[in-house]
Amino acid sequence: MNLALFDLDHTLLPIDSDHEWGQFLVRIGAVDGAAFARQNDAFFAQYQAGTLDPLAYLEFALGTLARFPRAELERMHAQFMAEVIEPAILPAARALLQRHHDAGDLVAIITATNAFVTAPIAKALGVAHLIAAQPEVDAAGNITGRLLGTPTQGAGKVSHTHAWLAGRGQTLDGFARSHFYSDSHNDIPLLSVVTDPVATNPNAALTAHASTHGWPLLHLFND
């Protein structure tokens, strides 16, 4: 059995689910449109530039979730899945995942986006294992606005991967081959420690790095 890890946004999806969730909240009138959109767009630009402070962003994202009772969040997320995510799940992504499933690989999504937003997406993609930023919840299941543990971004993806595997009694070196698919230069730390890094729909910075290091380029989408 080999290991196949996947980033989510702009890798398996041709969109950024975290940013789209924020835009969705604005669109349905759940948050103050102008102020929220400005902050959401500013964080997204920082992420693309590689300058994002993940803790600052997660405080913003999880703090927004904490405004709503869990039942209302679930209702909104079901609408988000139907209107935004499901139309964005394309056959090429499903086929890539299926190839690894058919090969008997251990398949997981590892994303900087929080688990509330991404767990239903992983389920829709047929991926049982998700490594994501974990929001704290209270006894009633409501999101408190605080992060459990550390962000799953940059070098954090490496430490979270090791921790997840250790919890399963496995190690990264225990796999003959370990794949990681990502679009972003932010994921170079994890791409650098697997045996088979794949720059997938890569941005300019990752394209340059991959070309220098002889990593394969994979274009799933025409975005």
C-alpha positions in Angstrom: 0.0 0.0 0.0 1.2 3.4 -0.9 0.2 6.9 0.4 -1.6 9.5 -1.6 -2.1 12.9 -0.1 -4.0 15.7 -1.8 -4.4 19.4 -1.2 -8.0 20.5 -1.8 -8.4 24.0 -3.1 -7.2 24.5 -6.7 -5.9 21.0 -6.6 -9.0 18.7 -6.4 -11.3 21.7 -6.7 -10.9 24.4 -9.3 -11.9 26.9 -6.7 -10.8 27.9 -3.1 -13.5 26.5 -0.8 -12.6 28.7 2.1 -12.8 31.9 0.0 -16.0 30.7 -1.7 -17.6 30.0 1.7 -16.9 33.6 2.7 -18.4 34.9 -0.5 -21.4 32.6 0.0 -22.0 34.0 3.5 -22.0 37.5 1.9 -24.3 36.4 -0.9 -27.0 35.0 1.4 -26.8 38.0 3.7 -25.4 36.1 6.7 -22.6 38.6 7.3 -22.1 42.3 6.7 -21.3 42.2 3.0 -18.8 45.1 2.4 -16.7 44.7 5.5 -16.5 40.9 5.4 -15.8 40.7 1.7 -12.9 43.2 2.1 -11.3 41.2 4.9 -11.9 37.9 3.1 -10.4 39.1 -0.1 -7.4 40.6 1.7 -6.6 37.2 3.4 -7.1 35.4 0.1 -4.6 37.7 -1.6 -2.1 37.1 1.2 -2.5 33.4 0.9 -1.8 33.6 -2.9 1.3 35.7 -2.2 2.6 33.4 0.5 2.4 36.0 3.2 -0.7 34.8 5.1 -0.5 34.6 8.9 -2.5 31.4 9.3 -3.4 32.1 12.9 -4.8 35.5 12.1 -6.8 34.1 9.2 -8.2 31.2 11.3 -9.2 33.6 14.1 -11.2 35.5 11.4 -12.7 32.3 9.8 -13.5 30.5 13.0 -14.7 33.7 14.7 -17.2 34.0 11.8 -18.5 30.5 12.3 -18.9 31.1 16.0 -21.6 33.7 15.4 -24.1 31.0 14.3 -25.7 28.1 16.2 -24.5 24.7 14.8 -27.9 23.9 13.3 -27.9 27.1 11.3 -24.3 26.5 10.2 -25.2 23.0 9.0 -28.2 24.3 7.1 -26.1 27.0 5.4 -23.3 24.5 4.6 -25.8 22.1 2.9 -26.9 25.0 0.6 -23.2 25.9 0.0 -22.5 22.3 -1.0 -25.4 22.2 -3.4 -24.8 25.6 -5.0 -21.1 26.0 -5.0 -19.1 22.8 -4.3 -20.9 20.0 -6.0 -21.0 21.8 -9.4 -17.2 22.4 -9.0 -16.3 18.7 -8.5 -15.1 17.7 -11.9 -14.6 14.2 -13.4 -10.8 14.7 -13.7 -10.5 15.0 -10.0 -12.7 12.0 -9.3 -10.8 9.9 -11.8 -7.4 10.8 -10.1 -8.7 9.9 -6.7 -10.2 6.7 -8.1 -6.9 5.6 -9.6 -5.4 5.7 -6.1 -8.3 4.0 -4.5 -8.2 1.2 -7.1 -4.5 0.8 -6.4 -5.2 0.2 -2.7 -3.5 3.4 -1.6 -4.2 5.1 1.7 -5.8 8.4 0.5 -6.2 11.6 2.5 -6.9 15.2 1.9 -4.7 17.7 3.8 -5.8 21.3 3.7 -5.3 24.6 5.5 -9.0 25.2 5.4 -10.9 24.3 8.5 -12.7 21.0 9.0 -16.2 22.5 9.3 -15.9 23.7 5.7 -14.0 20.8 4.3 -15.3 17.6 5.9 -18.5 17.5 3.8 -16.3 18.2 0.7 -14.0 15.3 1.5 -17.1 13.1 1.9 -18.5 14.2 -1.4 -15.2 13.3 -3.0 -15.2 9.9 -1.5 -12.1 10.5 0.7 -12.4 9.1 4.2 -9.4 10.7 5.8 -9.2 14.5 6.2 -6.3 16.5 7.9 -7.6 20.0 8.4 -7.6 22.9 10.9 -9.8 21.8 13.8 -12.3 24.3 15.3 -13.0 24.0 19.0 -16.6 23.1 19.8 -18.4 23.4 23.1 -20.5 20.8 24.8 -23.5 21.6 22.6 -21.5 21.2 19.4 -21.3 24.9 18.7 -18.0 26.3 17.3 -16.3 28.6 19.8 -14.1 30.5 17.4 -10.9 29.0 18.7 -8.5 26.6 17.0 -7.6 23.3 18.4 -3.9 22.6 18.0 -1.8 24.3 15.2 -2.6 25.4 11.7 -2.4 22.8 8.8 -0.5 25.2 6.5 3.1 25.2 5.1 5.4 23.3 7.4 2.4 22.6 9.6 1.2 20.1 6.9 4.4 18.1 7.5 4.0 17.9 11.2 0.2 17.1 10.9 0.9 14.4 8.4 3.5 12.8 10.7 1.1 13.1 13.7 -1.8 11.6 11.7 0.2 8.6 10.5 1.7 8.1 14.0 -1.9 7.9 15.3 -2.4 5.0 12.8 0.8 3.3 13.9 2.5 4.3 10.6 5.3 6.5 9.4 5.9 8.3 6.2 9.0 6.3 5.6 7.0 3.1 6.0 5.4 3.6 2.6 7.4 2.6 -0.5 5.9 5.5 -2.3 4.2 8.6 -0.9 2.4 11.0 -3.3 1.4 14.6 -2.6 -0.6 16.7 -5.1 -0.7 20.4 -4.6 -1.2 23.6 -6.6 0.7 26.0 -4.3 4.2 27.0 -3.3 2.9 27.2 0.2 3.0 23.4 0.2 6.6 23.0 -0.8 7.5 21.7 2.7 5.3 18.7 2.3 6.0 18.2 -1.4 9.7 18.1 -0.5 9.4 15.1 1.9 7.3 12.7 -0.1 8.7 10.4 -2.7 6.4 11.5 -5.4 5.6 15.3 -5.4 3.2 16.4 -8.1 2.7 20.0 -8.9 -1.1 20.0 -9.7 -2.6 23.0 -11.5 0.4 24.8 -10.1 0.7 28.5 -9.6 3.7 30.4 -11.1 5.9 30.0 -8.0 5.3 26.3 -7.7 5.7 25.8 -11.5 9.2 27.4 -11.3 10.2 25.3 -8.2 8.9 22.1 -9.7 10.7 22.7 -13.0 13.9 23.3 -11.1 13.6 20.1 -9.1 12.3 17.9 -11.9 8.8 17.4 -10.3 6.0 16.4 -12.7 3.3 18.9 -13.6 -0.3 17.8 -13.7 -3.1 20.0 -15.1 -6.5 18.7 -14.1 -8.4 21.8 -15.0 -8.5 24.6 -17.5 -8.9 27.4 -15.0 
